Amino acid sequence: MKKVLIVDDEESILTLLAFNLEKAGYQVQTAIDGLAGYELALANDYAFIILDLMLPSMDGMEVCKQLRQEKIDTPIMILTAKDDELEKIIGLELGADDYMTKPFSPREVLARMKAIMRRIKPEQQKKSVDNEETLEAVEIGDIQIFPELYEVKVRGALIEVTPKEFELLLYMMKRVNRILSREQLLNAIWNFDYAGETRIVDVHISHLREKIELDTKNPMYIRTVRGFGYKFEVPRV
């Protein structure tokens, strides 16, 4: 039986989700504050984590960030009471796989959980098969990326990137000179295939350009292909 962790300080939310998940055949554990949820996530092997953003002791953003830094790759769905695009983008950037805005339907939560777990399982299997290839350093122009170390060097200097910026840059560099649609990038990096969410991709591309390009208005590496998406190019000499 798959185990799911729900972290929320609203008793009604915990009760509602726990009832519906147990009815669907999941084993459920709950926590009412961020620190307790974080400790449970470190100590147990969960198939899925549902995490509220507004939590006592340790907020959901920090819980998500710390779990990803600890290399916990369990799928995480964040819950937010606000329909705030910035909160969604930050949560996804920190490593969450999906989000739900309160109030929500338990049936939709279950449907999204199943969709995410279906996508992630084959991806994890592929990663284990292609592990050696994945860990090889990639170098294009003045940019070097080291998957094993989670490091990026630009013109010989280490730069700071978020986990999602790192994944996005690596994905694009491994597909140099290929046009990649926003939808393709959204699905590949965020396991997201919902129409209308491609703004998340544009925000991350903008942040990457600020970190790797000499002139963001005339980028050498990440070029916009109007009407299609983006392309990572070898810079013209």
N, C-alpha and C positions, 0 to 999 in steps of 0.2 A: 504493500500500500504506500502510495507516494505521500510524503510529508510536506505540509505547507505551513509557513510561518506568517502570521498576521500581526502587524505592529500598529496599534492605533489606541489613542487615549479615550476614544468614545466607546462606551460599553455597548451602545446600540449597534454600532458598526461591527464590533467584534462578534456580537451575538448573531447578527444577520449573516455575515460572511461565513462564520464557522458553521452555522446550521446548513447553509447551502452547499458548502464545500464538502462537509461530512456526508451529506445526502448524495453527493456526486461521487463518493468513494475515496475521498482524501482523508488522511490523518492530519488533524489541525492542532497547532500549538499557537498560543497567543502571548503578547506582551503589551503592557499599557504605557511603557516609556521607551525612549530610544536606546538608552544604555542597556536595558534588559534585553531588548530585541537584538542589539548588536552582539551581546555575549552569547545569546542563543544561536545566532547565525554562525558564529565562530565555532561553537561546540557541537553543532549538529549538521547532518547532511540533508538539506531540504531540496525538494524538487522545484520550489517556487517560494518567493517572498513577496508579500503585499505590505507596503510601507507607507504610512502617512507622513506628510512633510512636517506638520506642526505637532511636535512631540515634546514632552518634558524631558529633562536630563540631557538629551542629545537629539538634535532635530534630525528629520529624515534625510536631509541633504548630507549631513555629516556622516550619518550611518552608512548611506550608500557609498560615499567617497571612501570611507575607511574600509569597508568590505572589499571594494575593488582594489584598494592598495594592498590588502591582504591576499589578493589573488583569488578571492571567493567569486566564482563566475556563475553562481546561481541566478537564474532570471529574476529580476526585480520589477515589480509594478508599483509606481508611486501613486499615492492618493493626494489630491489637493482640493481644498474647499473653494479655491479661486480659479476662474477660467482665465488664467494669466499666462500669456505666451512665454514670458521671460522665465517664470518658474518651470514651465515644461521644458524649455530649452536647457536650462541649467541642470535640471534633474537628469535629462537624457545625456547631457554632456558628461556628467559625473559617472555615468555607467548604467543608469536604469534602462530597461528594455521597453517600457511602455508607461503610460500614465492614464489615470481615470479622474475625471472631475466629479466631485460630489454635488448633488446626489446622483447615484448610479444604480443600474440594474444588476443584481447578482448574476443573472443569466449572461449579461454582457461580460462581466468579469471572468466568468468561467470560460466563455467562448474565446476571449482574448488570451487567457492563460494557456488553453489547449493549442491555439494557433502559434503562440511563441514557443512552447515546448516542442511542437512538431518541427519548427524551423531550426531551433537550436541544436537538437539532438544530432541530425545529420551533419551540421556544421562542426560540432565537436568531434565527431568521428572522422571527418575529413581532416581536421587540424591534427589529430593524432597520427593519421597516415602520412600527411605531408609535413610533419614536424620539422624535418631537416631543411626542407626548402623554405619553410616559413621563417626559420631562424637565421637564414643567410642575410648578411648586410646588403642593402640596396643603395647604389650611388648613381645619381644623375646630376650632371653639372656640379654645382657647389654644394649639393645637398647629400648627406649620408644619413641613412636610417638603420638602426641596429635593433631588430625585433627582440633579440634575446635580452638585451639590456634596457629596452624601452627608452632609448636615447636617440636624439636627432641632433646632427651637427649641420650648421649652415655657415659656409665659408670658414670652416675649421673651428667654429665656436659652438659649444653646447647651447641649445635653446630650450626653454620650458614650454611644454605642450600638455594639454589635457589628454586624458585617455582617448576620448573620441577624436580629437584632433590628430593624435598619433595613428589611430586606426584608419582614419580617412586619408591621411597622407600616405601611409603604407599601401593602402588599397589602390590609390591612384598611381603611385610610382610603379607598382607591379603591373599596371596596365597603361604604360606610357604610350602616348600618341593615340589612345583610343578615346572616342567620344563617349562620355558616361552621362546618362540622364540623371536628373535630380531624383527621380523615382528609384532608379537603380541604386544610387548611393544611399538613399534613405533606407531601402530594404536591406542592403548589404551591411551597413554600419550600425543601424539602429534596430534592425529586424522590424522595420515599420513599413507598411504598405497602405497607409490610409491617405486618401486623396486630400489635398489641401494642406499637408504638413511640410511641404518642401521648403518652406521658409527656414526651417532648422538647418538644412543643407547650406543655404546661402549665408547664414550667419557664421557657420563654421568655416566655410571657404574664405569669407572675409577675414576672420581671425587668423587663418593660416597665411593668407597673403601678407598680413601685417608682420608676420614673423619670418617669412622666407624670401619675400620679394624686396628688391632694392627700391622699386617704384611701384606702389600698389595700383596707381592709375594706368601703368603700362606694364603689366606683369609678364615676366619671362617664362614662368613655369606653369602656373594654373591659369589657363585661358578660358574665357567664357565663349561658348559656341551658341550664339543666339538662336532661340527656338528649340534647342536640344538639351544643353546642360554645360558640362565642363570637360576640359581635356588637359592632362598633365603632359607638357612637352619638354623635349630636350632644348635648352636655350640656344637661340641662334647666335653664333659667334660674330 
